[in-house]
Amino acid sequence: MTANYYLSTGARELLLQIAQDEEGPFTMIIANGCCDGTAPYLYRDVTPEPNWQLVLQDDLVSVYTGNLGPDVPGMDVLIDALPAVSDSFSLESDYGYRFVVRLLARN
């Protein structure tokens, strides 16, 4: 059983705000990073690597896991947005937020 990926209301609202100011398309990558572990990174107009797996696609964003992304079979993965001070390369840091991954056990 594979993981299901979802955007929280807060994450969707933040993406809508970013889309008003920035030109897409937007790509979010969830993979092991140098500093934030599995923190999602939002980029503009990124070409996916061959080893990335598309886990969520909607009108705002395409979400991929990298080759070292979280392997969470049987879980729901909620992408949320939290207020944060960050100097990340991710687009949402300019808005005072950070995307985070929340793992939710299925009932």
Biopython code that builds the backbone (N, CA, C, O; Angstrom):
import numpy as np
from Bio.PDB.StructureBuilder import StructureBuilder

atoms = [
    (1, "MET", "N", (0.853, -1.180, 0.000)),
    (1, "MET", "CA", (0.000, 0.000, 0.000)),
    (1, "MET", "C", (0.897, 1.241, 0.000)),
    (1, "MET", "O", (1.759, 1.386, 0.867)),
    (2, "THR", "N", (0.700, 2.107, -0.942)),
    (2, "THR", "CA", (1.530, 3.305, -1.047)),
    (2, "THR", "C", (0.943, 4.459, -0.248)),
    (2, "THR", "O", (-0.220, 4.433, 0.154)),
    (3, "ALA", "N", (1.765, 5.459, -0.030)),
    (3, "ALA", "CA", (1.330, 6.649, 0.708)),
    (3, "ALA", "C", (0.417, 7.507, -0.166)),
    (3, "ALA", "O", (0.580, 7.558, -1.385)),
    (4, "ASN", "N", (-0.537, 8.173, 0.461)),
    (4, "ASN", "CA", (-1.381, 9.169, -0.197)),
    (4, "ASN", "C", (-0.896, 10.548, 0.220)),
    (4, "ASN", "O", (-0.613, 10.780, 1.395)),
    (5, "TYR", "N", (-0.799, 11.456, -0.728)),
    (5, "TYR", "CA", (-0.299, 12.807, -0.470)),
    (5, "TYR", "C", (-1.429, 13.814, -0.624)),
    (5, "TYR", "O", (-2.231, 13.726, -1.554)),
    (6, "TYR", "N", (-1.486, 14.788, 0.312)),
    (6, "TYR", "CA", (-2.529, 15.809, 0.321)),
    (6, "TYR", "C", (-1.926, 17.164, 0.670)),
    (6, "TYR", "O", (-0.878, 17.238, 1.310)),
    (7, "LEU", "N", (-2.591, 18.229, 0.248)),
    (7, "LEU", "CA", (-2.244, 19.589, 0.666)),
    (7, "LEU", "C", (-3.240, 20.039, 1.724)),
    (7, "LEU", "O", (-4.446, 19.860, 1.559)),
    (8, "SER", "N", (-2.740, 20.625, 2.811)),
    (8, "SER", "CA", (-3.642, 21.195, 3.810)),
    (8, "SER", "C", (-4.261, 22.468, 3.245)),
    (8, "SER", "O", (-3.805, 22.997, 2.231)),
    (9, "THR", "N", (-5.297, 22.950, 3.907)),
    (9, "THR", "CA", (-5.917, 24.216, 3.508)),
    (9, "THR", "C", (-4.895, 25.344, 3.565)),
    (9, "THR", "O", (-4.845, 26.185, 2.667)),
    (10, "GLY", "N", (-4.079, 25.367, 4.619)),
    (10, "GLY", "CA", (-3.057, 26.407, 4.752)),
    (10, "GLY", "C", (-2.018, 26.350, 3.646)),
    (10, "GLY", "O", (-1.601, 27.388, 3.133)),
    (11, "ALA", "N", (-1.594, 25.147, 3.273)),
    (11, "ALA", "CA", (-0.618, 24.996, 2.189)),
    (11, "ALA", "C", (-1.216, 25.453, 0.864)),
    (11, "ALA", "O", (-0.549, 26.123, 0.076)),
    (12, "ARG", "N", (-2.470, 25.093, 0.621)),
    (12, "ARG", "CA", (-3.139, 25.502, -0.626)),
    (12, "ARG", "C", (-3.292, 27.021, -0.682)),
    (12, "ARG", "O", (-3.065, 27.627, -1.729)),
    (13, "GLU", "N", (-3.674, 27.642, 0.435)),
    (13, "GLU", "CA", (-3.811, 29.103, 0.464)),
    (13, "GLU", "C", (-2.472, 29.785, 0.220)),
    (13, "GLU", "O", (-2.411, 30.794, -0.482)),
    (14, "LEU", "N", (-1.404, 29.247, 0.791)),
    (14, "LEU", "CA", (-0.072, 29.809, 0.561)),
    (14, "LEU", "C", (0.330, 29.651, -0.901)),
    (14, "LEU", "O", (0.885, 30.580, -1.489)),
    (15, "LEU", "N", (0.063, 28.501, -1.492)),
    (15, "LEU", "CA", (0.359, 28.304, -2.911)),
    (15, "LEU", "C", (-0.424, 29.278, -3.784)),
    (15, "LEU", "O", (0.112, 29.800, -4.762)),
    (16, "LEU", "N", (-1.682, 29.527, -3.443)),
    (16, "LEU", "CA", (-2.478, 30.505, -4.196)),
    (16, "LEU", "C", (-1.867, 31.899, -4.100)),
    (16, "LEU", "O", (-1.822, 32.630, -5.090)),
    (17, "GLN", "N", (-1.400, 32.264, -2.919)),
    (17, "GLN", "CA", (-0.761, 33.573, -2.736)),
    (17, "GLN", "C", (0.529, 33.668, -3.554)),
    (17, "GLN", "O", (0.785, 34.683, -4.202)),
    (18, "ILE", "N", (1.331, 32.619, -3.520)),
    (18, "ILE", "CA", (2.572, 32.611, -4.298)),
    (18, "ILE", "C", (2.257, 32.694, -5.789)),
    (18, "ILE", "O", (2.939, 33.406, -6.526)),
    (19, "ALA", "N", (1.226, 31.970, -6.239)),
    (19, "ALA", "CA", (0.856, 31.965, -7.657)),
    (19, "ALA", "C", (0.376, 33.331, -8.137)),
    (19, "ALA", "O", (0.484, 33.637, -9.324)),
    (20, "GLN", "N", (-0.151, 34.156, -7.235)),
    (20, "GLN", "CA", (-0.553, 35.513, -7.615)),
    (20, "GLN", "C", (0.661, 36.395, -7.886)),
    (20, "GLN", "O", (0.594, 37.320, -8.696)),
    (21, "ASP", "N", (1.770, 36.108, -7.207)),
    (21, "ASP", "CA", (2.969, 36.939, -7.312)),
    (21, "ASP", "C", (4.033, 36.380, -8.243)),
    (21, "ASP", "O", (4.831, 37.134, -8.800)),
    (22, "GLU", "N", (4.050, 35.085, -8.411)),
    (22, "GLU", "CA", (5.096, 34.408, -9.180)),
    (22, "GLU", "C", (4.467, 33.695, -10.369)),
    (22, "GLU", "O", (3.306, 33.290, -10.323)),
    (23, "GLU", "N", (5.235, 33.551, -11.411)),
    (23, "GLU", "CA", (4.769, 32.814, -12.580)),
    (23, "GLU", "C", (5.184, 31.358, -12.456)),
    (23, "GLU", "O", (6.351, 31.065, -12.195)),
    (24, "GLY", "N", (4.236, 30.442, -12.642)),
    (24, "GLY", "CA", (4.507, 29.006, -12.545)),
    (24, "GLY", "C", (4.993, 28.447, -13.857)),
    (24, "GLY", "O", (5.349, 29.213, -14.752)),
    (25, "PRO", "N", (5.019, 27.169, -13.999)),
    (25, "PRO", "CA", (4.470, 26.162, -13.102)),
    (25, "PRO", "C", (5.348, 25.966, -11.867)),
    (25, "PRO", "O", (6.526, 26.324, -11.863)),
    (26, "PHE", "N", (4.749, 25.388, -10.815)),
    (26, "PHE", "CA", (5.460, 25.159, -9.568)),
    (26, "PHE", "C", (5.683, 23.670, -9.358)),
    (26, "PHE", "O", (4.827, 22.841, -9.663)),
    (27, "THR", "N", (6.847, 23.361, -8.833)),
    (27, "THR", "CA", (7.218, 21.989, -8.529)),
    (27, "THR", "C", (7.677, 21.927, -7.086)),
    (27, "THR", "O", (8.502, 22.734, -6.656)),
    (28, "MET", "N", (7.147, 20.975, -6.338)),
    (28, "MET", "CA", (7.580, 20.751, -4.964)),
    (28, "MET", "C", (8.322, 19.422, -4.927)),
    (28, "MET", "O", (7.868, 18.421, -5.483)),
    (29, "ILE", "N", (9.464, 19.434, -4.266)),
    (29, "ILE", "CA", (10.286, 18.238, -4.169)),
    (29, "ILE", "C", (10.419, 17.865, -2.704)),
    (29, "ILE", "O", (10.791, 18.695, -1.875)),
    (30, "ILE", "N", (10.114, 16.615, -2.386)),
    (30, "ILE", "CA", (10.307, 16.089, -1.037)),
    (30, "ILE", "C", (11.407, 15.041, -1.134)),
    (30, "ILE", "O", (11.209, 13.977, -1.720)),
    (31, "ALA", "N", (12.555, 15.342, -0.562)),
    (31, "ALA", "CA", (13.691, 14.425, -0.605)),
    (31, "ALA", "C", (14.625, 14.764, 0.542)),
    (31, "ALA", "O", (14.503, 15.822, 1.159)),
    (32, "ASN", "N", (15.543, 13.880, 0.824)),
    (32, "ASN", "CA", (16.520, 14.172, 1.864)),
    (32, "ASN", "C", (17.397, 15.315, 1.402)),
    (32, "ASN", "O", (18.071, 15.215, 0.377)),
    (33, "GLY", "N", (17.390, 16.394, 2.153)),
    (33, "GLY", "CA", (18.191, 17.564, 1.819)),
    (33, "GLY", "C", (19.381, 17.681, 2.738)),
    (33, "GLY", "O", (19.539, 16.894, 3.670)),
    (34, "CYS", "N", (20.207, 18.656, 2.477)),
    (34, "CYS", "CA", (21.415, 18.817, 3.277)),
    (34, "CYS", "C", (21.111, 19.302, 4.682)),
    (34, "CYS", "O", (21.839, 18.963, 5.616)),
    (35, "CYS", "N", (20.067, 20.077, 4.857)),
    (35, "CYS", "CA", (19.819, 20.714, 6.154)),
    (35, "CYS", "C", (18.478, 20.355, 6.766)),
    (35, "CYS", "O", (18.388, 20.178, 7.981)),
    (36, "ASP", "N", (17.444, 20.244, 5.966)),
    (36, "ASP", "CA", (16.091, 20.096, 6.487)),
    (36, "ASP", "C", (15.534, 18.688, 6.392)),
    (36, "ASP", "O", (14.343, 18.487, 6.630)),
    (37, "GLY", "N", (16.342, 17.724, 6.058)),
    (37, "GLY", "CA", (15.832, 16.363, 5.951)),
    (37, "GLY", "C", (14.807, 16.243, 4.859)),
    (37, "GLY", "O", (15.119, 16.452, 3.687)),
    (38, "THR", "N", (13.588, 15.911, 5.221)),
    (38, "THR", "CA", (12.548, 15.690, 4.218)),
    (38, "THR", "C", (11.640, 16.901, 4.027)),
    (38, "THR", "O", (10.518, 16.746, 3.546)),
    (39, "ALA", "N", (12.084, 18.077, 4.381)),
    (39, "ALA", "CA", (11.273, 19.283, 4.190)),
    (39, "ALA", "C", (11.002, 19.486, 2.702)),
    (39, "ALA", "O", (11.917, 19.365, 1.887)),
    (40, "PRO", "N", (9.758, 19.794, 2.338)),
    (40, "PRO", "CA", (9.452, 20.057, 0.933)),
    (40, "PRO", "C", (10.075, 21.380, 0.471)),
    (40, "PRO", "O", (10.120, 22.353, 1.223)),
    (41, "TYR", "N", (10.544, 21.397, -0.754)),
    (41, "TYR", "CA", (11.068, 22.621, -1.359)),
    (41, "TYR", "C", (10.218, 22.957, -2.572)),
    (41, "TYR", "O", (9.952, 22.098, -3.412)),
    (42, "LEU", "N", (9.797, 24.208, -2.659)),
    (42, "LEU", "CA", (8.969, 24.670, -3.764)),
    (42, "LEU", "C", (9.826, 25.483, -4.723)),
    (42, "LEU", "O", (10.513, 26.423, -4.322)),
    (43, "TYR", "N", (9.775, 25.106, -5.990)),
    (43, "TYR", "CA", (10.543, 25.789, -7.024)),
    (43, "TYR", "C", (9.617, 26.170, -8.171)),
    (43, "TYR", "O", (8.500, 25.666, -8.294)),
    (44, "ARG", "N", (10.104, 27.052, -8.983)),
    (44, "ARG", "CA", (9.381, 27.491, -10.168)),
    (44, "ARG", "C", (10.034, 26.845, -11.387)),
    (44, "ARG", "O", (11.248, 26.927, -11.574)),
    (45, "ASP", "N", (9.210, 26.205, -12.209)),
    (45, "ASP", "CA", (9.647, 25.704, -13.510)),
    (45, "ASP", "C", (10.879, 24.802, -13.431)),
    (45, "ASP", "O", (11.911, 25.104, -14.029)),
    (46, "VAL", "N", (10.770, 23.707, -12.701)),
    (46, "VAL", "CA", (11.852, 22.733, -12.569)),
    (46, "VAL", "C", (11.515, 21.514, -13.417)),
    (46, "VAL", "O", (10.378, 21.042, -13.412)),
    (47, "THR", "N", (12.492, 21.012, -14.137)),
    (47, "THR", "CA", (12.313, 19.784, -14.901)),
    (47, "THR", "C", (12.614, 18.604, -13.987)),
    (47, "THR", "O", (13.706, 18.530, -13.424)),
    (48, "PRO", "N", (11.671, 17.682, -13.829)),
    (48, "PRO", "CA", (11.892, 16.549, -12.925)),
    (48, "PRO", "C", (13.050, 15.666, -13.382)),
    (48, "PRO", "O", (13.272, 15.474, -14.577)),
    (49, "GLU", "N", (13.774, 15.140, -12.418)),
    (49, "GLU", "CA", (14.825, 14.161, -12.690)),
    (49, "GLU", "C", (14.157, 12.819, -13.001)),
    (49, "GLU", "O", (13.038, 12.568, -12.553)),
    (50, "PRO", "N", (14.830, 11.961, -13.760)),
    (50, "PRO", "CA", (14.221, 10.672, -14.113)),
    (50, "PRO", "C", (13.873, 9.797, -12.905)),
    (50, "PRO", "O", (12.948, 8.989, -12.979)),
    (51, "ASN", "N", (14.598, 9.947, -11.804)),
    (51, "ASN", "CA", (14.353, 9.096, -10.640)),
    (51, "ASN", "C", (13.325, 9.678, -9.668)),
    (51, "ASN", "O", (13.055, 9.063, -8.636)),
    (52, "TRP", "N", (12.748, 10.833, -9.962)),
    (52, "TRP", "CA", (11.714, 11.418, -9.110)),
    (52, "TRP", "C", (10.382, 10.736, -9.390)),
    (52, "TRP", "O", (10.090, 10.362, -10.526)),
    (53, "GLN", "N", (9.584, 10.580, -8.350)),
    (53, "GLN", "CA", (8.266, 9.967, -8.489)),
    (53, "GLN", "C", (7.195, 11.027, -8.251)),
    (53, "GLN", "O", (7.188, 11.686, -7.211)),
    (54, "LEU", "N", (6.290, 11.190, -9.214)),
    (54, "LEU", "CA", (5.171, 12.118, -9.068)),
    (54, "LEU", "C", (4.171, 11.520, -8.081)),
    (54, "LEU", "O", (3.647, 10.428, -8.304)),
    (55, "VAL", "N", (3.906, 12.249, -6.978)),
    (55, "VAL", "CA", (3.005, 11.732, -5.947)),
    (55, "VAL", "C", (1.729, 12.560, -5.811)),
    (55, "VAL", "O", (0.758, 12.097, -5.214)),
    (56, "LEU", "N", (1.718, 13.773, -6.352)),
    (56, "LEU", "CA", (0.529, 14.629, -6.285)),
    (56, "LEU", "C", (0.621, 15.665, -7.393)),
    (56, "LEU", "O", (1.662, 16.293, -7.587)),
    (57, "GLN", "N", (-0.468, 15.835, -8.111)),
    (57, "GLN", "CA", (-0.509, 16.874, -9.136)),
    (57, "GLN", "C", (-1.895, 17.493, -9.136)),
    (57, "GLN", "O", (-2.907, 16.793, -9.186)),
    (58, "ASP", "N", (-1.924, 18.820, -9.078)),
    (58, "ASP", "CA", (-3.192, 19.531, -9.198)),
    (58, "ASP", "C", (-2.959, 20.809, -9.977)),
    (58, "ASP", "O", (-1.914, 20.970, -10.609)),
    (59, "ASP", "N", (-3.915, 21.715, -9.940)),
    (59, "ASP", "CA", (-3.822, 22.929, -10.739)),
    (59, "ASP", "C", (-2.749, 23.894, -10.251)),
    (59, "ASP", "O", (-2.380, 24.810, -10.986)),
    (60, "LEU", "N", (-2.237, 23.719, -9.036)),
    (60, "LEU", "CA", (-1.243, 24.641, -8.485)),
    (60, "LEU", "C", (0.181, 24.112, -8.515)),
    (60, "LEU", "O", (1.123, 24.876, -8.724)),
    (61, "VAL", "N", (0.345, 22.814, -8.308)),
    (61, "VAL", "CA", (1.692, 22.298, -8.082)),
    (61, "VAL", "C", (1.779, 20.826, -8.469)),
    (61, "VAL", "O", (0.802, 20.081, -8.393)),
    (62, "SER", "N", (2.978, 20.432, -8.885)),
    (62, "SER", "CA", (3.314, 19.020, -9.051)),
    (62, "SER", "C", (4.269, 18.669, -7.920)),
    (62, "SER", "O", (5.269, 19.356, -7.717)),
    (63, "VAL", "N", (3.969, 17.604, -7.185)),
    (63, "VAL", "CA", (4.789, 17.204, -6.044)),
    (63, "VAL", "C", (5.491, 15.896, -6.382)),
    (63, "VAL", "O", (4.864, 14.922, -6.798)),
    (64, "TYR", "N", (6.810, 15.899, -6.192)),
    (64, "TYR", "CA", (7.631, 14.726, -6.466)),
    (64, "TYR", "C", (8.397, 14.327, -5.217)),
    (64, "TYR", "O", (8.746, 15.170, -4.391)),
    (65, "THR", "N", (8.656, 13.029, -5.089)),
    (65, "THR", "CA", (9.625, 12.579, -4.101)),
    (65, "THR", "C", (10.884, 12.206, -4.864)),
    (65, "THR", "O", (10.826, 11.609, -5.939)),
    (66, "GLY", "N", (12.016, 12.565, -4.292)),
    (66, "GLY", "CA", (13.294, 12.218, -4.886)),
    (66, "GLY", "C", (13.655, 10.787, -4.551)),
    (66, "GLY", "O", (12.914, 10.085, -3.862)),
    (67, "ASN", "N", (14.804, 10.367, -5.048)),
    (67, "ASN", "CA", (15.215, 8.985, -4.828)),
    (67, "ASN", "C", (15.430, 8.665, -3.354)),
    (67, "ASN", "O", (15.430, 7.493, -2.978)),
    (68, "LEU", "N", (15.610, 9.668, -2.522)),
    (68, "LEU", "CA", (15.775, 9.447, -1.090)),
    (68, "LEU", "C", (14.599, 9.993, -0.300)),
    (68, "LEU", "O", (14.699, 10.183, 0.912)),
    (69, "GLY", "N", (13.489, 10.247, -0.973)),
    (69, "GLY", "CA", (12.317, 10.801, -0.304)),
    (69, "GLY", "C", (11.726, 9.824, 0.691)),
    (69, "GLY", "O", (12.125, 8.660, 0.735)),
    (70, "PRO", "N", (10.786, 10.284, 1.486)),
    (70, "PRO", "CA", (10.229, 9.438, 2.534)),
    (70, "PRO", "C", (9.463, 8.245, 1.978)),
    (70, "PRO", "O", (8.603, 8.402, 1.111)),
    (71, "ASP", "N", (9.774, 7.061, 2.475)),
    (71, "ASP", "CA", (9.069, 5.846, 2.109)),
    (71, "ASP", "C", (8.098, 5.545, 3.240)),
    (71, "ASP", "O", (8.493, 5.028, 4.285)),
    (72, "VAL", "N", (6.843, 5.863, 3.031)),
    (72, "VAL", "CA", (5.859, 5.778, 4.110)),
    (72, "VAL", "C", (4.621, 5.005, 3.654)),
    (72, "VAL", "O", (3.522, 5.559, 3.647)),
    (73, "PRO", "N", (4.778, 3.742, 3.277)),
    (73, "PRO", "CA", (3.615, 2.987, 2.830)),
    (73, "PRO", "C", (2.576, 2.877, 3.938)),
    (73, "PRO", "O", (2.915, 2.719, 5.111)),
    (74, "GLY", "N", (1.305, 2.963, 3.551)),
    (74, "GLY", "CA", (0.219, 2.845, 4.507)),
    (74, "GLY", "C", (-0.040, 4.099, 5.319)),
    (74, "GLY", "O", (-0.851, 4.075, 6.245)),
    (75, "MET", "N", (0.630, 5.191, 4.993)),
    (75, "MET", "CA", (0.448, 6.452, 5.712)),
    (75, "MET", "C", (-0.140, 7.487, 4.757)),
    (75, "MET", "O", (-0.037, 7.356, 3.537)),
    (76, "ASP", "N", (-0.751, 8.506, 5.326)),
    (76, "ASP", "CA", (-1.133, 9.688, 4.567)),
    (76, "ASP", "C", (-0.083, 10.750, 4.821)),
    (76, "ASP", "O", (0.350, 10.940, 5.957)),
    (77, "VAL", "N", (0.326, 11.437, 3.782)),
    (77, "VAL", "CA", (1.328, 12.490, 3.887)),
    (77, "VAL", "C", (0.624, 13.816, 3.626)),
    (77, "VAL", "O", (0.159, 14.078, 2.516)),
    (78, "LEU", "N", (0.552, 14.640, 4.652)),
    (78, "LEU", "CA", (-0.084, 15.945, 4.551)),
    (78, "LEU", "C", (1.001, 17.001, 4.420)),
    (78, "LEU", "O", (1.882, 17.099, 5.274)),
    (79, "ILE", "N", (0.940, 17.788, 3.361)),
    (79, "ILE", "CA", (1.859, 18.905, 3.180)),
    (79, "ILE", "C", (1.166, 20.126, 3.755)),
    (79, "ILE", "O", (0.094, 20.520, 3.296)),
    (80, "ASP", "N", (1.786, 20.720, 4.764)),
    (80, "ASP", "CA", (1.195, 21.823, 5.503)),
    (80, "ASP", "C", (2.117, 23.031, 5.406)),
    (80, "ASP", "O", (3.235, 22.919, 4.903)),
    (81, "ALA", "N", (1.662, 24.175, 5.879)),
    (81, "ALA", "CA", (2.466, 25.403, 5.898)),
    (81, "ALA", "C", (2.425, 25.979, 7.305)),
    (81, "ALA", "O", (1.359, 26.099, 7.910)),
    (82, "LEU", "N", (3.596, 26.334, 7.816)),
    (82, "LEU", "CA", (3.720, 26.912, 9.152)),
    (82, "LEU", "C", (4.481, 28.221, 9.078)),
    (82, "LEU", "O", (5.390, 28.362, 8.260)),
    (83, "PRO", "N", (4.120, 29.190, 9.928)),
    (83, "PRO", "CA", (4.916, 30.419, 9.991)),
    (83, "PRO", "C", (6.339, 30.072, 10.417)),
    (83, "PRO", "O", (6.544, 29.272, 11.330)),
    (84, "ALA", "N", (7.311, 30.673, 9.756)),
    (84, "ALA", "CA", (8.708, 30.383, 10.086)),
    (84, "ALA", "C", (9.607, 31.478, 9.545)),
    (84, "ALA", "O", (9.288, 32.136, 8.554)),
    (85, "VAL", "N", (10.716, 31.656, 10.201)),
    (85, "VAL", "CA", (11.773, 32.513, 9.678)),
    (85, "VAL", "C", (12.762, 31.570, 9.020)),
    (85, "VAL", "O", (13.299, 30.673, 9.669)),
    (86, "SER", "N", (13.000, 31.766, 7.748)),
    (86, "SER", "CA", (13.841, 30.829, 7.023)),
    (86, "SER", "C", (14.610, 31.549, 5.935)),
    (86, "SER", "O", (14.133, 32.521, 5.351)),
    (87, "ASP", "N", (15.806, 31.055, 5.676)),
    (87, "ASP", "CA", (16.590, 31.563, 4.555)),
    (87, "ASP", "C", (16.696, 30.485, 3.483)),
    (87, "ASP", "O", (17.700, 30.391, 2.777)),
    (88, "SER", "N", (15.667, 29.691, 3.376)),
    (88, "SER", "CA", (15.622, 28.573, 2.457)),
    (88, "SER", "C", (15.594, 29.057, 1.008)),
    (88, "SER", "O", (15.243, 30.203, 0.726)),
    (89, "PHE", "N", (15.966, 28.171, 0.109)),
    (89, "PHE", "CA", (15.845, 28.440, -1.322)),
    (89, "PHE", "C", (14.409, 28.252, -1.798)),
    (89, "PHE", "O", (14.083, 28.599, -2.933)),
    (90, "SER", "N", (13.562, 27.715, -0.955)),
    (90, "SER", "CA", (12.184, 27.428, -1.311)),
    (90, "SER", "C", (11.380, 28.726, -1.408)),
    (90, "SER", "O", (11.580, 29.636, -0.604)),
    (91, "LEU", "N", (10.478, 28.817, -2.381)),
    (91, "LEU", "CA", (9.759, 30.059, -2.670)),
    (91, "LEU", "C", (8.941, 30.590, -1.498)),
    (91, "LEU", "O", (8.806, 31.805, -1.356)),
    (92, "GLU", "N", (8.395, 29.722, -0.660)),
    (92, "GLU", "CA", (7.518, 30.190, 0.414)),
    (92, "GLU", "C", (8.254, 30.926, 1.521)),
    (92, "GLU", "O", (7.620, 31.622, 2.315)),
    (93, "SER", "N", (9.575, 30.793, 1.599)),
    (93, "SER", "CA", (10.322, 31.473, 2.668)),
    (93, "SER", "C", (10.216, 32.990, 2.543)),
    (93, "SER", "O", (10.306, 33.693, 3.549)),
    (94, "ASP", "N", (10.030, 33.507, 1.337)),
    (94, "ASP", "CA", (9.845, 34.953, 1.145)),
    (94, "ASP", "C", (8.522, 35.447, 1.732)),
    (94, "ASP", "O", (8.331, 36.651, 1.904)),
    (95, "TYR", "N", (7.612, 34.528, 2.039)),
    (95, "TYR", "CA", (6.299, 34.871, 2.587)),
    (95, "TYR", "C", (6.222, 34.626, 4.097)),
    (95, "TYR", "O", (5.160, 34.775, 4.700)),
    (96, "GLY", "N", (7.353, 34.248, 4.702)),
    (96, "GLY", "CA", (7.386, 34.003, 6.141)),
    (96, "GLY", "C", (6.809, 32.662, 6.551)),
    (96, "GLY", "O", (6.392, 32.482, 7.695)),
    (97, "TYR", "N", (6.785, 31.715, 5.614)),
    (97, "TYR", "CA", (6.250, 30.384, 5.894)),
    (97, "TYR", "C", (7.235, 29.322, 5.451)),
    (97, "TYR", "O", (8.189, 29.584, 4.719)),
    (98, "ARG", "N", (6.971, 28.119, 5.918)),
    (98, "ARG", "CA", (7.754, 26.956, 5.519)),
    (98, "ARG", "C", (6.794, 25.798, 5.314)),
    (98, "ARG", "O", (5.943, 25.536, 6.164)),
    (99, "PHE", "N", (6.926, 25.103, 4.189)),
    (99, "PHE", "CA", (6.153, 23.885, 3.994)),
    (99, "PHE", "C", (6.757, 22.777, 4.847)),
    (99, "PHE", "O", (7.977, 22.671, 4.973)),
    (100, "VAL", "N", (5.902, 21.964, 5.425)),
    (100, "VAL", "CA", (6.336, 20.835, 6.246)),
    (100, "VAL", "C", (5.532, 19.601, 5.859)),
    (100, "VAL", "O", (4.444, 19.699, 5.293)),
    (101, "VAL", "N", (6.087, 18.448, 6.173)),
    (101, "VAL", "CA", (5.426, 17.171, 5.930)),
    (101, "VAL", "C", (4.924, 16.633, 7.261)),
    (101, "VAL", "O", (5.662, 16.578, 8.245)),
    (102, "ARG", "N", (3.665, 16.240, 7.276)),
    (102, "ARG", "CA", (3.080, 15.596, 8.464)),
    (102, "ARG", "C", (2.638, 14.189, 8.053)),
    (102, "ARG", "O", (1.884, 14.022, 7.094)),
    (103, "LEU", "N", (3.109, 13.198, 8.776)),
    (103, "LEU", "CA", (2.718, 11.818, 8.515)),
    (103, "LEU", "C", (1.517, 11.473, 9.386)),
    (103, "LEU", "O", (1.549, 11.655, 10.603)),
    (104, "LEU", "N", (0.466, 10.976, 8.759)),
    (104, "LEU", "CA", (-0.771, 10.649, 9.465)),
    (104, "LEU", "C", (-1.077, 9.168, 9.284)),
    (104, "LEU", "O", (-1.120, 8.667, 8.160)),
    (105, "ALA", "N", (-1.286, 8.480, 10.384)),
    (105, "ALA", "CA", (-1.638, 7.062, 10.314)),
    (105, "ALA", "C", (-3.050, 6.918, 9.765)),
    (105, "ALA", "O", (-3.946, 7.687, 10.114)),
    (106, "ARG", "N", (-3.234, 5.939, 8.914)),
    (106, "ARG", "CA", (-4.570, 5.663, 8.388)),
    (106, "ARG", "C", (-5.357, 4.868, 9.410)),
    (106, "ARG", "O", (-4.802, 4.051, 10.144)),
    (107, "ASN", "N", (-6.641, 5.114, 9.448)),
    (107, "ASN", "CA", (-7.519, 4.364, 10.374)),
    (107, "ASN", "C", (-7.888, 3.024, 9.804)),
    (107, "ASN", "O", (-8.616, 2.262, 10.440)),
]
sb = StructureBuilder()
sb.init_structure("model")
sb.init_model(0)
sb.init_chain("A")
sb.init_seg("    ")
for serial, (resi, resn, name, xyz) in enumerate(atoms, 1):
    if name == "N":
        sb.init_residue(resn, " ", resi, " ")
    sb.init_atom(name, np.array(xyz, "f"), 0.0, 1.0, " ", f" {name:<3s}", serial, name[0])
structure = sb.get_structure()
